[in-house]
Amino acid sequence: MRAFSYERVNTPQEAAEAVARTPGAKFVAGGTNLLDLMKLEIERPTHLIDVNHIGLDTVEATPEGGLRIGALVRNTDLAADERVRRDYGVLSRALLSGASGQLRNKATTAGNLLQRSRCSYFYDTALPCNKREPGTGCGALEGFSRNLAVIGVSESCISQHPSDMAVAMRVLDAVVETVRPDGAARRIPISEFYRLPGDTPHIENALEPGELITAVTLPAPIGGVHLYRKVRDRASYAFAEVSLAAVLTGDRAYLAFGGVAPLPWRVEAAEEAGGSAESMFAAIFAGATPTEQNAFKLPLARRLLAATLEQRPGARSRQNTQGAA
């Protein structure tokens, strides 16, 4: 790990200002991803801004009936929050599917959203990776790609987004709140927060230099059946090959996939209440370009979607009626 300087701040505004005035500075909270990347010299910050003492660690009700989740709320605490478990079960289930208990105790809401790629080419500084070093190429295109994305990719990058929590946040239409170094606040819908790789895979989200995530806001709960299904190579402590966050109501099936794209993958136009699993799958994965190694993700996603939609309210009674006919 390279040498770096360290600074502790007391307010979100101080944190944003400190990063803006110090070239090469980064925020650090739980450090569950950043410190690993620093040890591998993938991330090379010259200065770390410790944001653990700026507040932002509570979950509060909003006037609109939703929840405002502070950026520093730990994953364990968020998953265990009574309101989250009752009204946003898909989020609690997604959090409990990620990492280990020890990591969830340290990992923060904002840090989880900002997880970086787990592509083996990104993690090996001896190999080409446009996300790590723009212009060097994407080694995965002709190399090992079994766990990488099948849709939303480009000729520059086929990496997948690793977060479980972000997939649930996407299906819940969360909004990311931030503060800039000049004190201006922003609200970014999560549908606009992440960026597809295109020709600039190193630009992963809509944050500007020095901009700090302060909270994530959830809208009022919509009820329904909340599910998070995750298919992985090991039963625990493994990233998703395919995951699916679903909120199933009588009017609609809200769906977001993980493990298959550079960002949580959701196609709202496919979420019609009466749509079949096949029609939804075709709409969600239209234009998919898998490699030979990860093409298995598509039939896996199709089966995962079909099994999930069987839990729609009234689905079993409809099946029984059809069977009797």
C-alpha positions as CSV (number, residue, x, y, z in Angstrom):
1,M,0.0,0.0,0.0
2,R,1.3,3.4,-0.9
3,A,1.8,6.2,1.7
4,F,-1.2,8.5,2.2
5,S,-2.1,11.3,4.6
6,Y,-5.3,11.2,6.7
7,E,-7.8,13.8,7.9
8,R,-10.9,13.5,10.1
9,V,-13.8,15.8,9.5
10,N,-17.0,16.6,11.4
11,T,-19.6,17.6,8.9
12,P,-20.7,16.6,5.3
13,Q,-19.7,20.1,4.1
14,E,-16.2,19.8,5.6
15,A,-15.8,16.4,3.9
16,A,-16.8,17.7,0.5
17,E,-14.5,20.7,0.8
18,A,-11.6,18.7,2.0
19,V,-11.8,16.3,-1.0
20,A,-12.2,19.3,-3.4
21,R,-9.1,21.1,-2.2
22,T,-6.8,18.1,-2.0
23,P,-5.8,16.4,-5.3
24,G,-6.0,12.6,-5.1
25,A,-8.2,12.6,-2.0
26,K,-11.0,10.1,-1.3
27,F,-13.6,9.6,1.3
28,V,-13.3,6.6,3.6
29,A,-16.0,5.1,5.9
30,G,-16.1,1.3,6.4
31,G,-13.3,0.9,3.8
32,T,-14.4,-2.7,3.0
33,N,-13.8,-2.1,-0.8
34,L,-11.4,0.9,-0.9
35,L,-8.8,-0.5,1.5
36,D,-8.6,-3.8,-0.5
37,L,-8.1,-1.8,-3.7
38,M,-5.4,0.3,-2.1
39,K,-3.5,-2.8,-1.0
40,L,-3.6,-4.0,-4.6
41,E,-2.6,-0.5,-5.9
42,I,-5.7,-0.2,-8.0
43,E,-6.8,2.8,-6.0
44,R,-4.0,5.2,-5.1
45,P,-5.4,8.0,-3.0
46,T,-2.8,10.4,-1.6
47,H,-5.2,11.6,1.1
48,L,-8.1,9.9,3.0
49,I,-11.0,11.9,4.4
50,D,-12.5,10.0,7.3
51,V,-16.3,10.6,7.2
52,N,-17.2,8.3,10.1
53,H,-17.9,11.3,12.5
54,I,-20.2,13.4,10.4
55,G,-23.5,11.9,11.5
56,L,-25.6,10.5,8.6
57,D,-26.0,7.2,10.5
58,T,-29.8,7.2,11.1
59,V,-32.9,5.9,9.4
60,E,-35.7,8.5,9.5
61,A,-39.3,8.7,8.3
62,T,-40.0,11.2,5.5
63,P,-43.0,13.5,5.3
64,E,-44.0,11.6,2.2
65,G,-44.3,8.3,4.1
66,G,-41.0,6.9,3.0
67,L,-37.6,6.5,4.7
68,R,-34.4,8.6,4.5
69,I,-31.4,6.3,5.1
70,G,-28.2,8.1,6.1
71,A,-25.1,7.4,4.0
72,L,-23.3,5.9,7.0
73,V,-26.0,3.5,8.1
74,R,-24.2,0.2,8.3
75,N,-25.6,-2.7,6.2
76,T,-26.3,-4.8,9.3
77,D,-28.4,-2.0,11.0
78,L,-30.3,-1.3,7.8
79,A,-31.2,-4.9,7.2
80,A,-32.4,-5.2,10.8
81,D,-34.4,-2.0,10.9
82,E,-38.1,-2.9,11.7
83,R,-39.5,-0.5,9.1
84,V,-37.2,-1.8,6.4
85,R,-38.1,-5.4,7.2
86,R,-41.8,-4.6,7.3
87,D,-42.2,-2.2,4.3
88,Y,-39.1,-2.8,2.2
89,G,-38.4,-6.5,2.6
90,V,-36.6,-6.8,-0.7
91,L,-34.0,-4.4,0.6
92,S,-33.4,-6.3,3.9
93,R,-33.2,-9.6,2.0
94,A,-30.7,-8.2,-0.5
95,L,-28.5,-6.9,2.2
96,L,-28.5,-10.2,4.1
97,S,-27.5,-11.9,0.8
98,G,-24.3,-9.9,0.5
99,A,-20.9,-10.6,2.0
100,S,-20.4,-11.8,5.6
101,G,-21.8,-10.6,8.9
102,Q,-18.4,-9.0,9.7
103,L,-18.4,-7.0,6.5
104,R,-22.0,-6.0,6.8
105,N,-21.1,-4.6,10.3
106,K,-18.6,-2.2,8.6
107,A,-20.1,-1.6,5.2
108,T,-22.1,1.6,4.7
109,T,-25.1,2.5,2.6
110,A,-23.1,4.9,0.4
111,G,-20.1,2.6,0.2
112,N,-22.3,-0.3,-1.0
113,L,-23.7,1.8,-3.8
114,L,-20.2,2.8,-4.9
115,Q,-18.7,-0.7,-4.9
116,R,-16.3,-1.2,-7.8
117,S,-16.0,-4.0,-10.3
118,R,-15.0,-7.5,-9.2
119,C,-13.7,-8.4,-12.7
120,S,-10.4,-10.3,-12.5
121,Y,-8.9,-8.0,-15.1
122,F,-9.8,-4.9,-13.0
123,Y,-8.1,-6.5,-10.0
124,D,-4.9,-7.5,-11.8
125,T,-2.7,-4.4,-12.6
126,A,-0.6,-6.6,-15.0
127,L,-3.7,-7.0,-17.3
128,P,-5.4,-4.6,-19.6
129,C,-8.5,-2.9,-18.1
130,N,-10.2,0.3,-19.4
131,K,-12.0,0.7,-16.2
132,R,-8.8,0.8,-14.1
133,E,-6.6,2.4,-16.7
134,P,-8.5,4.0,-19.7
135,G,-7.2,3.2,-23.1
136,T,-5.5,-0.1,-22.2
137,G,-8.2,-2.3,-23.6
138,C,-10.6,-4.9,-22.1
139,G,-8.8,-8.2,-21.5
140,A,-12.1,-9.9,-20.7
141,L,-13.4,-9.5,-24.2
142,E,-11.2,-12.4,-25.4
143,G,-10.4,-13.8,-21.9
144,F,-12.1,-15.1,-18.9
145,S,-15.7,-13.7,-18.8
146,R,-17.8,-16.3,-17.0
147,N,-19.0,-14.0,-14.2
148,L,-19.3,-10.8,-16.3
149,A,-22.2,-8.9,-17.9
150,V,-24.4,-10.1,-20.7
151,I,-26.3,-6.8,-21.4
152,G,-25.5,-3.1,-21.3
153,V,-21.9,-3.8,-22.2
154,S,-19.7,-2.1,-24.8
155,E,-16.5,-2.8,-26.7
156,S,-14.6,-1.1,-23.9
157,C,-15.9,-3.0,-20.9
158,I,-18.1,-6.1,-20.0
159,S,-17.8,-5.8,-16.3
160,Q,-20.8,-6.4,-14.0
161,H,-22.0,-4.3,-11.0
162,P,-21.4,-6.3,-7.8
163,S,-23.8,-4.8,-5.3
164,D,-26.9,-6.7,-4.0
165,M,-28.2,-3.7,-2.2
166,A,-28.2,-1.5,-5.3
167,V,-30.4,-3.9,-7.1
168,A,-33.0,-3.6,-4.4
169,M,-32.7,0.2,-4.3
170,R,-33.3,0.2,-8.1
171,V,-36.5,-1.8,-7.8
172,L,-37.7,0.5,-5.0
173,D,-37.0,3.7,-7.1
174,A,-34.6,5.1,-4.5
175,V,-33.2,8.6,-4.7
176,V,-29.5,9.4,-3.9
177,E,-29.0,12.6,-2.0
178,T,-25.6,14.4,-2.2
179,V,-23.8,17.6,-1.2
180,R,-21.2,19.3,-3.4
181,P,-18.1,21.2,-2.2
182,D,-19.9,24.5,-2.7
183,G,-22.7,23.4,-0.4
184,A,-25.3,22.7,-3.1
185,A,-27.4,19.7,-2.6
186,R,-28.6,17.3,-5.3
187,R,-31.2,14.5,-5.5
188,I,-30.3,11.9,-8.1
189,P,-32.9,9.2,-9.0
190,I,-31.1,5.8,-8.8
191,S,-32.3,5.2,-12.4
192,E,-29.9,8.1,-13.4
193,F,-27.1,7.4,-10.9
194,Y,-25.2,4.7,-12.6
195,R,-23.6,5.0,-16.1
196,L,-23.3,2.4,-18.8
197,P,-19.6,1.9,-19.8
198,G,-19.8,3.2,-23.4
199,D,-16.3,4.6,-24.3
200,T,-15.7,5.7,-20.7
201,P,-16.1,2.7,-18.4
202,H,-14.0,4.4,-15.7
203,I,-16.9,6.9,-15.2
204,E,-19.2,4.7,-13.2
205,N,-21.8,7.1,-11.8
206,A,-23.2,10.6,-11.9
207,L,-21.1,12.0,-9.0
208,E,-19.0,15.0,-9.6
209,P,-15.5,15.5,-8.1
210,G,-15.8,16.1,-4.4
211,E,-19.5,15.3,-4.3
212,L,-20.5,13.3,-1.2
213,I,-23.5,11.0,-0.8
214,T,-25.4,12.0,2.3
215,A,-28.5,9.8,2.2
216,V,-30.7,7.5,0.1
217,T,-34.4,8.2,0.2
218,L,-37.1,5.5,-0.4
219,P,-40.6,6.4,-1.5
220,A,-43.7,5.4,0.5
221,P,-44.1,1.6,0.5
222,I,-46.2,0.0,-2.2
223,G,-46.9,-3.3,-0.4
224,G,-47.0,-6.5,-2.3
225,V,-44.7,-9.5,-2.1
226,H,-41.0,-8.7,-1.7
227,L,-38.4,-11.2,-2.9
228,Y,-34.7,-11.2,-3.5
229,R,-33.3,-14.3,-5.2
230,K,-29.6,-14.7,-5.7
231,V,-27.9,-17.5,-7.7
232,R,-24.2,-17.9,-6.9
233,D,-21.4,-20.5,-7.1
234,R,-21.2,-20.8,-3.3
235,A,-24.0,-20.7,-0.7
236,S,-22.5,-17.6,1.0
237,Y,-19.9,-14.9,0.6
238,A,-20.1,-14.9,-3.2
239,F,-21.2,-12.4,-5.7
240,A,-24.3,-13.1,-7.8
241,E,-24.1,-14.8,-11.2
242,V,-27.7,-13.7,-11.5
243,S,-29.9,-12.0,-8.9
244,L,-33.4,-10.7,-9.0
245,A,-35.1,-8.1,-6.8
246,A,-38.9,-8.2,-7.1
247,V,-41.9,-6.4,-5.6
248,L,-45.0,-8.2,-6.8
249,T,-48.3,-6.4,-6.5
250,G,-51.8,-7.1,-8.0
251,D,-51.1,-4.4,-10.6
252,R,-47.5,-4.8,-11.5
253,A,-44.3,-6.8,-11.1
254,Y,-41.4,-4.5,-10.2
255,L,-38.2,-6.2,-11.3
256,A,-34.5,-5.5,-11.3
257,F,-31.6,-7.9,-12.1
258,G,-28.1,-8.0,-10.7
259,G,-25.0,-9.8,-11.9
260,V,-25.9,-9.4,-15.5
261,A,-25.1,-5.8,-16.4
262,P,-22.7,-2.9,-15.5
263,L,-25.5,-1.5,-13.3
264,P,-28.7,-2.8,-11.6
265,W,-30.7,-3.8,-14.7
266,R,-34.3,-2.8,-14.9
267,V,-36.6,-2.3,-17.9
268,E,-39.8,-0.7,-16.6
269,A,-41.6,-1.2,-19.9
270,A,-41.6,-4.9,-19.3
271,E,-43.3,-4.8,-15.9
272,E,-46.9,-5.3,-17.0
273,A,-49.2,-7.1,-14.5
274,G,-50.5,-9.6,-17.0
275,G,-47.3,-10.2,-18.9
276,S,-45.9,-13.8,-19.1
277,A,-42.4,-14.6,-17.8
278,E,-41.4,-15.2,-21.4
279,S,-42.6,-11.8,-22.7
280,M,-41.0,-10.0,-19.7
281,F,-37.7,-11.8,-20.2
282,A,-37.7,-11.0,-23.9
283,A,-38.2,-7.3,-23.2
284,I,-35.7,-7.2,-20.3
285,F,-32.9,-8.9,-22.1
286,A,-33.5,-7.6,-25.6
287,G,-30.1,-6.9,-27.2
288,A,-28.1,-9.1,-24.8
289,T,-24.6,-9.9,-26.1
290,P,-23.2,-12.7,-23.9
291,T,-19.9,-14.3,-24.4
292,E,-19.5,-18.0,-24.9
293,Q,-18.5,-18.4,-21.3
294,N,-21.4,-16.4,-19.7
295,A,-24.2,-17.3,-22.1
296,F,-25.6,-19.6,-19.3
297,K,-26.7,-16.5,-17.5
298,L,-29.6,-15.9,-19.9
299,P,-31.5,-19.2,-19.4
300,L,-30.6,-18.9,-15.7
301,A,-32.2,-15.5,-15.6
302,R,-35.3,-16.8,-17.5
303,R,-35.8,-19.6,-15.0
304,L,-35.3,-17.2,-12.0
305,L,-37.8,-14.8,-13.4
306,A,-40.4,-17.5,-14.0
307,A,-40.0,-18.9,-10.5
308,T,-40.3,-15.5,-9.0
309,L,-43.4,-14.5,-10.9
310,E,-45.1,-17.6,-9.6
311,Q,-45.3,-15.8,-6.3
312,R,-47.4,-13.0,-7.7
313,P,-50.6,-12.4,-5.7
314,G,-53.3,-14.6,-7.0
315,A,-50.9,-16.5,-9.3
316,R,-51.5,-19.9,-7.7
317,S,-55.3,-19.5,-7.7
318,R,-55.1,-18.6,-11.4
319,Q,-53.0,-21.7,-12.1
320,N,-55.5,-23.9,-10.1
321,T,-58.4,-22.4,-12.1
322,Q,-56.7,-23.0,-15.4
323,G,-55.8,-26.6,-14.3
324,A,-59.4,-27.3,-13.4
325,A,-60.6,-26.0,-16.7
